[in-house]
């Protein structure tokens, strides 16, 4: 079936592609790269199976978006989650659990297990880097689907090489993820943006929805000055109590972004009832309508989305995949709008 024969109002064929769209990797503009990995999760497991959950739930989505009705025509193709990668994640996760349990028991951790996890995560980063680099060289846009939030680091490295002038990450998240080697893991899900900023000097970071963070991260934010801008969930809540509109609070942060942006979307940036089985849910957060409005403001401000990731979608229920699939499609639609792909 070609896109000319595709009925966007019809039922979806379960053809192993996102929303049942009739694209191949060669014909698509956007390739969704699943990374089923969760070696260092520090609370609840299951997000390694998030990409598969997103795919399965995507078949029941309706395709009309008021801001971009023809988004599906951009061409979206989702690779199948790599079973071998998932098995490697499970092995690394068991080692990480051994180390974490020893830490929490006051035993100083398990050094052999810690080093083995760091080695496995380094290999994962290099694998993601190579996959993303190859796709970018083919002229594709990439949407990475985690897995835990450590997974996009290799992709960010590939983008930083391609966009030497730099770009900004817009992070939607409950957590700062700015800890250095959390629990001894260099590539921890809680260290992704510390690693990115330390290794890629032209990156800047705007965080929105943050509501669970530590002293170390606050100190690091202060040290970085204008390079990191944070719209805390508490500030949003208090602003609403003072009568400020959502746009009044969000727009100044959008205006600080440069032309080129990358969106890193941790599903726990949403309210926990929208992502009950994510790795580390936190009370508070965005409604999906608020996130959609952020995307609308980005498009109106003329920002250029160069890529995105969506991480920490849980595997336990269809609901987590349902919400994740909708977020993924809205991210794809924003890419289509800002890159004039439809």
N, C-alpha and C positions, 0 to 999 in steps of 0.2 A: 504494500500500500504506500502511495506517495502522500505528501502533505496536501496535495490538491484533492485527493479522494478522502481525506480524513474528515470525519464529522465531529466537530468539537462539542456538539450537543448529544452525541450518542454515548453508548456504553464503552468502557475501556476494554481493550483486549489485553489479557495478561501475557504480554510479549517480552517480559523481563526488562522493559524500559520504563523510566519514570512516567507516570500517568498513562502508560500505554501508548506513548507517542510513536509515530512511524519514522523514526530517524535512526540512522546508523552513526557510529562514531565519526565516520568520514563526512557525512552530510550535516552533522550538527555544528552549531557555533559554540555551544556550551557543553562541556563534558563534566559530568558529576563523577568525582573520584572518591569512592568509598574507602575509608581507612578504618577497618574494624579492630581497633587497638585501645586498650585501657590498662596498661601495665601498672601505672602508678596511682590509680584512683585511691583516695584516702577515706572514702565513706562507703557508698554503695556501688556495687558493680552492675554491669548489664549494658553499658553504653557501647561496648564493642559491637553489639548486635543492633545498634541504632540504625545504621544504613539499611540493613535488610528490613527493619520495621518501617522505615520511611518509604521504601520501595513498595512494600505490600499495601500500605495504607494509601499510597498515591493513586491507586486505580479508581478510588471512589470520589476523587476531587472533581468538582466542576471547574471549567477553565476560564470563565469570564471574570476578568478583573476590571473594575470601572476605570482605573487609571491607565490600564494597558490591556485592552480587550483581546488583542492578537498576540499576546506574549508567547503563546505556545508555538507560533510560527517561526520564532527565532531559531529553533532547532536545538533540542535538548536530548542528550544521550547519557544514560547512566551505566557505567561499568558494573559488572557483577562484583559483590564483595569477595575478596580473595580468601578462600578457606584456609590456605596455608598461613596467611598473615594472621588470621583469627587464632589458629592453633599456636602460633608463636606468641601471640598476646596472652593466651591462657597460661602458657608455660612461664612467661615473664611475670604474669600476675601472681602465680603461686609463689614465686621467689620473693616478690615484693611484699606479699602478705607475711611471709616468714620474717622478713626484716622488720616490717612495721610492728608485728606482734612482739618481737623482741625489744623494740624501742619502747613500746607502751608498757611493757613489763619491767622497765627500768634496767634492762640488760645491755643497753648500748647498741642494740641492733645486731644484724648478721652481716658482717663485712663481705663475705663471699657472695651472698645473695644480692647485696646492694650493688656490688661491682658487676655482677652478671646482668642485672636489670639495666644498669647504665649502658652496658655494651649493647644489649638488645635494642634499647631505645635509640642509641646512636645509629644503628643499622636501619632502624625504621625511618629516622629523619632523612638519611641518605637515600632510602628507597623513595620516599615521598618527593624529595628534591628532584630525583631523576625522572620520575613519572610526570611531575608538573613541568619540568624543563622541556621534556620531549613534546608535551602537548602545546606549550606556549610557542615552541619553535614551529609547530604546524599551524600556527595562527588561531588556535583554539583559546577560548576562555575556560577557566577552571573553577568549579565549585566543589570544594572538598567537604566530604561528609564524614565526621568522626562518629564514633570513637571519642576518647577523652580529649580535653582541650590542648594536650601536648602535640596532637597530630599535625597541625598546620605549619610547624616551624620550618620544615624543609620546603614547603610551598612558598612561604614568605621569603626564604633565601633565594629561590628561583625568580620570584617577582622583583626582588631588590636588584638582582643582576640585570634584569631586563629594563627596569626603570631606574637608571643610575641617578637621575635627578632627585629621587626620593618620592615618597608618598606617605599618606597618613593611614593609620588603622583606626577605624571606628569600631570600638568594642562594645557590644551589648552583653551584659553579664551581671551576675550577682556578686562576683569576686574580682579583685584586681589582678590576680595571677601574676604578681610582681615579686614573689619570694625567690630568694636565691637557693637553688638546689633543695627544695622542700623535702624533708625527711631523708635527706642525703641523696636524693635522686636528681641528677643534673637536668634531666628532661621531664621533670614532674609536670603534671597538668597545672599545678599551682605556680609554675615558673615560666610559662610560655612567653609572656611579654617581657619579663626580665631578660630572658635569653634573646628575644628578638631585638630589643633596644640595645643591648650590650654588643651584639654582633653586627648590627646594621645601623651605622651611625646616622644615616639620613632619614631614618624612620621617625615619625612622631605618632602620638597616641592620644585619642579622645575616648574616654570611657563614659558610658551611660548606664544608669541603673544600679551602680555599685552599692552594696549594702552589707557586705560581710568581708572584713579586711583586718589586718593586724598592724601593730606598731611599726614593724620593719617596712611594710609597704607604704605607710604614710610618710615615713622618713625618706624613702626612695623617691616618692612623688615630689616631695619638697626639694630634694637634691637636683631633680631633673628640670626644675623651673618650668618654662613655657612649653617644654617638649611634651609634657603630660598634662592634659586637661581632664578634670573629673566632674561629671554631673552625678552627685550622689543621690540615691533614692530618697534619703532623708530630706535633702534640699528640695527635691520635687514635691514631696508630701507637704513640707512646711510652706512652700510657695503656693500650693493650692489652698492651704488654710488661710493664707494672706490675700487670696483673691486673684493671684496671678494665673494667666492662662498657660496651658501646656506649651503652646507655641512661644510665648514670651520667655519661658525657661529653657527651651531646647534650642531655639534659633541662634542665640549667640555662640553656642558650641559648634553648630553647623557652619556658621560664618567663619569660624577660625580654621576650618579644614582647608587644605590646599585643593587644587583642581582634581588631583588623582587620589582616590580613596579605595581602601580595601575594607570590607566589613567582616569582622569576626563575631559570629553570633553563637554565644553559649545559650542553649535553650533555657538554662536556669535564670537568665535575665528576665524571663516571663514570670508571672505569678505561679506559685507551685501547683495550683489546681489545673494549670495548663500543661504541666510537665511533672506529674507526681512521682515518676520513676527515674528522674534524672539522677546523676551521681551525687550531687550535693544541693538539694533544694533549700531555698531560703525564703522566709516569709517576706511579703512585699513584692515589688517588681512591676513590670509593664503588663498591660493588656495588649493583645495582638493588634487592636485598633490603634493604640498609641504608637506601636512600632511601625504600622503601616503609614501613619502620619509623619513619622520621622523620615521614612523613605520618600514620601511625597515632598517634604521640605528639601531633601537632598536633590531630588530631580529639579525642583523649581529653582534651586540655587545654582544649577548648572554643574554640579559635581559629576565626575566621571568615575564610575565604578569599574575597577580593573580586575576584581576577583572577590571571592568570598569563601568563608567556611561556615558550616553549621555543625556544632558539636554537642555532645552530652545528651543526645536524645535517648531515652530509656527503651528497653526491650520488653518490659513485662506486660504491657497492655497495648491494644490497638490505639488507644487514645493518645499515647505519647507519639506514636508514629503519625497519627492523624494530624496533630498540631505541627509536628516536625515537617511533614510533607507540605503543609500550607505555608509555613515560613520559607521553606526551600523555593517554592514556586514564586512567592513574592520577591525573594532575593533575585531569582532569575528574571522576573519582570522588570525589576529596577535596573538590572544589567542591560536588558533589551532596550529600555528607554534611554539610558544615559550613553549607550554605545550605538544608538540608532540601528538596532538589529531587526526592527520590525517597522 
